[in-house]
Amino acid sequence: MHAIDLIILNFEEIRSRSIKVWQSIPHEMLNWKPDEDALTCAEMIRHLLQAEYLFHQILIGRGGKVLSHLHNPFEEKQFISVDDELTFAKPFREEFLKYIKTMRPDELENIEIDLLDAGGYIKKLGDMLLRIAYHESVHTGQLLDYMRTMGIDRPHIWD
């Protein structure tokens, strides 16, 4: 197994656990948030799916400048349910993973992603891919904490 295969496996493992968490939140609790400044559960799920689409565009464009003129299909869509969000995001997710599969292992070290205009850093492609996956992991952990605070059952995601 080479680096690209491991990166794909990591993205798939993280998403499978995220989906378990997302689908365990009762529909009537999707608008819950711990305080006024926080995202609701639905907003966090949307944030993750939308962020993956935006990160994909950043990777294609090798930086954040692409965001200034990008059409974002998530901005036009109302959140209905977790399953609806997953269905809507599925083609974008498939394109993202397909794109990663086209990468060569040497590109992980040799291509730089410039986010100075958007976020303040330049990272190597491999580092950027790991950060994208980590982003979802962190927010999924936040949702588990939300669920604990709401007093609802949390799924067992550690297999």
PyRosetta script that sets phi, psi and omega in degrees:
from pyrosetta import init, pose_from_sequence

init()
pose = pose_from_sequence("MHAIDLIILNFEEIRSRSIKVWQSIPHEMLNWKPDEDALTCAEMIRHLLQAEYLFHQILIGRGGKVLSHLHNPFEEKQFISVDDELTFAKPFREEFLKYIKTMRPDELENIEIDLLDAGGYIKKLGDMLLRIAYHESVHTGQLLDYMRTMGIDRPHIWD")
pose.set_psi(1, 128.0)
pose.set_omega(1, 178.9)
pose.set_phi(2, -102.2)
pose.set_psi(2, 179.2)
pose.set_omega(2, -170.9)
pose.set_phi(3, -55.1)
pose.set_psi(3, -43.6)
pose.set_omega(3, -178.5)
pose.set_phi(4, -63.2)
pose.set_psi(4, -42.1)
pose.set_omega(4, 177.6)
pose.set_phi(5, -60.8)
pose.set_psi(5, -40.6)
pose.set_omega(5, 179.5)
pose.set_phi(6, -66.9)
pose.set_psi(6, -38.8)
pose.set_omega(6, 178.4)
pose.set_phi(7, -64.5)
pose.set_psi(7, -44.6)
pose.set_omega(7, 177.4)
pose.set_phi(8, -60.9)
pose.set_psi(8, -46.4)
pose.set_omega(8, 179.0)
pose.set_phi(9, -57.5)
pose.set_psi(9, -42.7)
pose.set_omega(9, 179.1)
pose.set_phi(10, -61.4)
pose.set_psi(10, -47.0)
pose.set_omega(10, 178.1)
pose.set_phi(11, -60.6)
pose.set_psi(11, -41.5)
pose.set_omega(11, -178.7)
pose.set_phi(12, -68.9)
pose.set_psi(12, -40.6)
pose.set_omega(12, 178.7)
pose.set_phi(13, -64.4)
pose.set_psi(13, -45.2)
pose.set_omega(13, 179.7)
pose.set_phi(14, -61.8)
pose.set_psi(14, -46.1)
pose.set_omega(14, -177.7)
pose.set_phi(15, -64.9)
pose.set_psi(15, -38.3)
pose.set_omega(15, -179.5)
pose.set_phi(16, -62.7)
pose.set_psi(16, -37.7)
pose.set_omega(16, 178.5)
pose.set_phi(17, -72.5)
pose.set_psi(17, -39.1)
pose.set_omega(17, 177.5)
pose.set_phi(18, -59.6)
pose.set_psi(18, -45.1)
pose.set_omega(18, -178.9)
pose.set_phi(19, -61.8)
pose.set_psi(19, -39.6)
pose.set_omega(19, 176.6)
pose.set_phi(20, -58.0)
pose.set_psi(20, -43.5)
pose.set_omega(20, -179.7)
pose.set_phi(21, -67.9)
pose.set_psi(21, -51.2)
pose.set_omega(21, -176.7)
pose.set_phi(22, -57.0)
pose.set_psi(22, -44.2)
pose.set_omega(22, -177.1)
pose.set_phi(23, -75.3)
pose.set_psi(23, -10.5)
pose.set_omega(23, 177.9)
pose.set_phi(24, -88.3)
pose.set_psi(24, -9.3)
pose.set_omega(24, 178.7)
pose.set_phi(25, -82.6)
pose.set_psi(25, 120.0)
pose.set_omega(25, 179.4)
pose.set_phi(26, -58.0)
pose.set_psi(26, 141.4)
pose.set_omega(26, -177.1)
pose.set_phi(27, -51.9)
pose.set_psi(27, -39.9)
pose.set_omega(27, -178.0)
pose.set_phi(28, -70.7)
pose.set_psi(28, -9.1)
pose.set_omega(28, 179.1)
pose.set_phi(29, -104.4)
pose.set_psi(29, 0.1)
pose.set_omega(29, -176.7)
pose.set_phi(30, -64.7)
pose.set_psi(30, -21.7)
pose.set_omega(30, 177.9)
pose.set_phi(31, -95.7)
pose.set_psi(31, 7.6)
pose.set_omega(31, 178.2)
pose.set_phi(32, -75.2)
pose.set_psi(32, 143.8)
pose.set_omega(32, 172.0)
pose.set_phi(33, -147.0)
pose.set_psi(33, 151.0)
pose.set_omega(33, -173.8)
pose.set_phi(34, -71.8)
pose.set_psi(34, -23.6)
pose.set_omega(34, 177.7)
pose.set_phi(35, -160.3)
pose.set_psi(35, 171.9)
pose.set_omega(35, -175.0)
pose.set_phi(36, -62.1)
pose.set_psi(36, -27.5)
pose.set_omega(36, -176.9)
pose.set_phi(37, -88.8)
pose.set_psi(37, -7.3)
pose.set_omega(37, -175.7)
pose.set_phi(38, -89.0)
pose.set_psi(38, 163.1)
pose.set_omega(38, 170.8)
pose.set_phi(39, -78.6)
pose.set_psi(39, 149.0)
pose.set_omega(39, 170.4)
pose.set_phi(40, -73.9)
pose.set_psi(40, 169.4)
pose.set_omega(40, 176.4)
pose.set_phi(41, -58.2)
pose.set_psi(41, -46.1)
pose.set_omega(41, -179.9)
pose.set_phi(42, -62.4)
pose.set_psi(42, -42.5)
pose.set_omega(42, 179.3)
pose.set_phi(43, -63.4)
pose.set_psi(43, -36.0)
pose.set_omega(43, 179.1)
pose.set_phi(44, -69.0)
pose.set_psi(44, -40.9)
pose.set_omega(44, 177.2)
pose.set_phi(45, -62.4)
pose.set_psi(45, -47.1)
pose.set_omega(45, 177.4)
pose.set_phi(46, -59.2)
pose.set_psi(46, -44.3)
pose.set_omega(46, 179.5)
pose.set_phi(47, -55.3)
pose.set_psi(47, -44.2)
pose.set_omega(47, -178.2)
pose.set_phi(48, -67.9)
pose.set_psi(48, -45.0)
pose.set_omega(48, -179.3)
pose.set_phi(49, -67.4)
pose.set_psi(49, -41.0)
pose.set_omega(49, 178.1)
pose.set_phi(50, -67.4)
pose.set_psi(50, -41.3)
pose.set_omega(50, -179.1)
pose.set_phi(51, -61.8)
pose.set_psi(51, -38.4)
pose.set_omega(51, 178.2)
pose.set_phi(52, -62.5)
pose.set_psi(52, -42.0)
pose.set_omega(52, 176.4)
pose.set_phi(53, -60.8)
pose.set_psi(53, -46.2)
pose.set_omega(53, -178.9)
pose.set_phi(54, -66.4)
pose.set_psi(54, -41.7)
pose.set_omega(54, 176.6)
pose.set_phi(55, -60.3)
pose.set_psi(55, -40.0)
pose.set_omega(55, 177.9)
pose.set_phi(56, -58.5)
pose.set_psi(56, -44.9)
pose.set_omega(56, 179.7)
pose.set_phi(57, -64.6)
pose.set_psi(57, -37.8)
pose.set_omega(57, 177.0)
pose.set_phi(58, -62.9)
pose.set_psi(58, -42.6)
pose.set_omega(58, 179.2)
pose.set_phi(59, -63.9)
pose.set_psi(59, -43.5)
pose.set_omega(59, 178.8)
pose.set_phi(60, -60.3)
pose.set_psi(60, -44.4)
pose.set_omega(60, -178.0)
pose.set_phi(61, -84.3)
pose.set_psi(61, -1.5)
pose.set_omega(61, -179.6)
pose.set_phi(62, 62.3)
pose.set_psi(62, 21.0)
pose.set_omega(62, 176.8)
pose.set_phi(63, 169.2)
pose.set_psi(63, 178.2)
pose.set_omega(63, -174.0)
pose.set_phi(64, -79.6)
pose.set_psi(64, -11.5)
pose.set_omega(64, -178.3)
pose.set_phi(65, -61.4)
pose.set_psi(65, -26.4)
pose.set_omega(65, 179.8)
pose.set_phi(66, -62.0)
pose.set_psi(66, -25.2)
pose.set_omega(66, -175.8)
pose.set_phi(67, -68.2)
pose.set_psi(67, -25.4)
pose.set_omega(67, -176.3)
pose.set_phi(68, -67.5)
pose.set_psi(68, -23.0)
pose.set_omega(68, -179.5)
pose.set_phi(69, -126.5)
pose.set_psi(69, 22.8)
pose.set_omega(69, -176.6)
pose.set_phi(70, -89.0)
pose.set_psi(70, 135.3)
pose.set_omega(70, 169.8)
pose.set_phi(71, -81.2)
pose.set_psi(71, 123.4)
pose.set_omega(71, -179.0)
pose.set_phi(72, -107.4)
pose.set_psi(72, 103.9)
pose.set_omega(72, -176.9)
pose.set_phi(73, -63.6)
pose.set_psi(73, -20.7)
pose.set_omega(73, -179.6)
pose.set_phi(74, -71.9)
pose.set_psi(74, -25.5)
pose.set_omega(74, -179.2)
pose.set_phi(75, -67.9)
pose.set_psi(75, -23.0)
pose.set_omega(75, -176.8)
pose.set_phi(76, -92.5)
pose.set_psi(76, -6.6)
pose.set_omega(76, -172.0)
pose.set_phi(77, -106.5)
pose.set_psi(77, 132.2)
pose.set_omega(77, 175.4)
pose.set_phi(78, -83.8)
pose.set_psi(78, 139.8)
pose.set_omega(78, 176.4)
pose.set_phi(79, -71.8)
pose.set_psi(79, 124.5)
pose.set_omega(79, 179.4)
pose.set_phi(80, -110.4)
pose.set_psi(80, -51.2)
pose.set_omega(80, -179.3)
pose.set_phi(81, -160.2)
pose.set_psi(81, 166.3)
pose.set_omega(81, 177.5)
pose.set_phi(82, -61.0)
pose.set_psi(82, -46.7)
pose.set_omega(82, -178.9)
pose.set_phi(83, -63.3)
pose.set_psi(83, -38.2)
pose.set_omega(83, 176.9)
pose.set_phi(84, -63.8)
pose.set_psi(84, -42.3)
pose.set_omega(84, 178.0)
pose.set_phi(85, -61.4)
pose.set_psi(85, -43.8)
pose.set_omega(85, -180.0)
pose.set_phi(86, -64.6)
pose.set_psi(86, -39.7)
pose.set_omega(86, 177.7)
pose.set_phi(87, -64.2)
pose.set_psi(87, -44.9)
pose.set_omega(87, 179.6)
pose.set_phi(88, -62.5)
pose.set_psi(88, -41.7)
pose.set_omega(88, -176.2)
pose.set_phi(89, -80.1)
pose.set_psi(89, -16.2)
pose.set_omega(89, -173.9)
pose.set_phi(90, -53.4)
pose.set_psi(90, -48.9)
pose.set_omega(90, -179.7)
pose.set_phi(91, -64.5)
pose.set_psi(91, -32.3)
pose.set_omega(91, 177.8)
pose.set_phi(92, -69.2)
pose.set_psi(92, -40.1)
pose.set_omega(92, 177.4)
pose.set_phi(93, -62.7)
pose.set_psi(93, -45.1)
pose.set_omega(93, 179.7)
pose.set_phi(94, -61.4)
pose.set_psi(94, -41.6)
pose.set_omega(94, 177.9)
pose.set_phi(95, -64.8)
pose.set_psi(95, -39.5)
pose.set_omega(95, 178.9)
pose.set_phi(96, -61.8)
pose.set_psi(96, -50.1)
pose.set_omega(96, -180.0)
pose.set_phi(97, -66.2)
pose.set_psi(97, -37.8)
pose.set_omega(97, 176.4)
pose.set_phi(98, -60.9)
pose.set_psi(98, -41.5)
pose.set_omega(98, 178.2)
pose.set_phi(99, -61.8)
pose.set_psi(99, -45.6)
pose.set_omega(99, 179.7)
pose.set_phi(100, -60.8)
pose.set_psi(100, -39.1)
pose.set_omega(100, -179.3)
pose.set_phi(101, -64.8)
pose.set_psi(101, -18.8)
pose.set_omega(101, 178.0)
pose.set_phi(102, -82.1)
pose.set_psi(102, -10.0)
pose.set_omega(102, -176.7)
pose.set_phi(103, -75.4)
pose.set_psi(103, 149.0)
pose.set_omega(103, 172.9)
pose.set_phi(104, -97.6)
pose.set_psi(104, 146.6)
pose.set_omega(104, -179.6)
pose.set_phi(105, -53.9)
pose.set_psi(105, -35.9)
pose.set_omega(105, -179.5)
pose.set_phi(106, -67.2)
pose.set_psi(106, -24.9)
pose.set_omega(106, 179.1)
pose.set_phi(107, -67.6)
pose.set_psi(107, -27.6)
pose.set_omega(107, -179.9)
pose.set_phi(108, -58.9)
pose.set_psi(108, -31.7)
pose.set_omega(108, -179.4)
pose.set_phi(109, -97.6)
pose.set_psi(109, -27.8)
pose.set_omega(109, -170.5)
pose.set_phi(110, -98.1)
pose.set_psi(110, -18.5)
pose.set_omega(110, 179.3)
pose.set_phi(111, -95.9)
pose.set_psi(111, 134.3)
pose.set_omega(111, 177.1)
pose.set_phi(112, -109.6)
pose.set_psi(112, 141.2)
pose.set_omega(112, 176.8)
pose.set_phi(113, -107.7)
pose.set_psi(113, 118.6)
pose.set_omega(113, -174.8)
pose.set_phi(114, -97.7)
pose.set_psi(114, 108.1)
pose.set_omega(114, 177.6)
pose.set_phi(115, -114.6)
pose.set_psi(115, 25.0)
pose.set_omega(115, 179.4)
pose.set_phi(116, -58.5)
pose.set_psi(116, -41.6)
pose.set_omega(116, -180.0)
pose.set_phi(117, -70.9)
pose.set_psi(117, -32.3)
pose.set_omega(117, -174.3)
pose.set_phi(118, -99.4)
pose.set_psi(118, -32.1)
pose.set_omega(118, -173.8)
pose.set_phi(119, -145.0)
pose.set_psi(119, -6.9)
pose.set_omega(119, 172.8)
pose.set_phi(120, 95.7)
pose.set_psi(120, 17.5)
pose.set_omega(120, 179.5)
pose.set_phi(121, -152.0)
pose.set_psi(121, 162.5)
pose.set_omega(121, 171.8)
pose.set_phi(122, -120.0)
pose.set_psi(122, 127.1)
pose.set_omega(122, -178.8)
pose.set_phi(123, -128.6)
pose.set_psi(123, 150.6)
pose.set_omega(123, 173.6)
pose.set_phi(124, -69.3)
pose.set_psi(124, 151.0)
pose.set_omega(124, -176.4)
pose.set_phi(125, -52.9)
pose.set_psi(125, -45.9)
pose.set_omega(125, -180.0)
pose.set_phi(126, -60.2)
pose.set_psi(126, -43.8)
pose.set_omega(126, 177.8)
pose.set_phi(127, -62.3)
pose.set_psi(127, -42.9)
pose.set_omega(127, -179.1)
pose.set_phi(128, -62.2)
pose.set_psi(128, -43.1)
pose.set_omega(128, 178.8)
pose.set_phi(129, -61.4)
pose.set_psi(129, -41.7)
pose.set_omega(129, 178.5)
pose.set_phi(130, -66.6)
pose.set_psi(130, -36.3)
pose.set_omega(130, 177.0)
pose.set_phi(131, -65.3)
pose.set_psi(131, -38.0)
pose.set_omega(131, 178.5)
pose.set_phi(132, -62.4)
pose.set_psi(132, -45.8)
pose.set_omega(132, 178.9)
pose.set_phi(133, -64.7)
pose.set_psi(133, -41.4)
pose.set_omega(133, -180.0)
pose.set_phi(134, -62.4)
pose.set_psi(134, -38.7)
pose.set_omega(134, 179.0)
pose.set_phi(135, -54.3)
pose.set_psi(135, -47.6)
pose.set_omega(135, 179.3)
pose.set_phi(136, -66.2)
pose.set_psi(136, -40.0)
pose.set_omega(136, -179.8)
pose.set_phi(137, -60.6)
pose.set_psi(137, -44.6)
pose.set_omega(137, -178.8)
pose.set_phi(138, -62.3)
pose.set_psi(138, -47.6)
pose.set_omega(138, -178.4)
pose.set_phi(139, -68.0)
pose.set_psi(139, -32.2)
pose.set_omega(139, 175.4)
pose.set_phi(140, -65.6)
pose.set_psi(140, -38.7)
pose.set_omega(140, 173.9)
pose.set_phi(141, -62.3)
pose.set_psi(141, -38.6)
pose.set_omega(141, 176.2)
pose.set_phi(142, -61.8)
pose.set_psi(142, -41.2)
pose.set_omega(142, 179.4)
pose.set_phi(143, -65.2)
pose.set_psi(143, -35.6)
pose.set_omega(143, 174.4)
pose.set_phi(144, -61.7)
pose.set_psi(144, -39.3)
pose.set_omega(144, 176.9)
pose.set_phi(145, -66.2)
pose.set_psi(145, -41.7)
pose.set_omega(145, 175.0)
pose.set_phi(146, -54.6)
pose.set_psi(146, -46.9)
pose.set_omega(146, -177.5)
pose.set_phi(147, -62.8)
pose.set_psi(147, -39.7)
pose.set_omega(147, 177.0)
pose.set_phi(148, -61.5)
pose.set_psi(148, -45.7)
pose.set_omega(148, -179.0)
pose.set_phi(149, -64.6)
pose.set_psi(149, -37.2)
pose.set_omega(149, 177.8)
pose.set_phi(150, -71.4)
pose.set_psi(150, -17.3)
pose.set_omega(150, -179.0)
pose.set_phi(151, 79.1)
pose.set_psi(151, 27.9)
pose.set_omega(151, 178.4)
pose.set_phi(152, -107.3)
pose.set_psi(152, 158.0)
pose.set_omega(152, -179.5)
pose.set_phi(153, -63.0)
pose.set_psi(153, 139.3)
pose.set_omega(153, 177.0)
pose.set_phi(154, -106.3)
pose.set_psi(154, 142.1)
pose.set_omega(154, -179.6)
pose.set_phi(155, -73.0)
pose.set_psi(155, 153.2)
pose.set_omega(155, 174.7)
pose.set_phi(156, -84.3)
pose.set_psi(156, 109.9)
pose.set_omega(156, -176.5)
pose.set_phi(157, -109.3)
pose.set_psi(157, 2.3)
pose.set_omega(157, -176.5)
pose.set_phi(158, -103.0)
pose.set_psi(158, 85.5)
pose.set_omega(158, 179.5)
pose.set_phi(159, -97.8)
pose.dump_pdb("model.pdb")
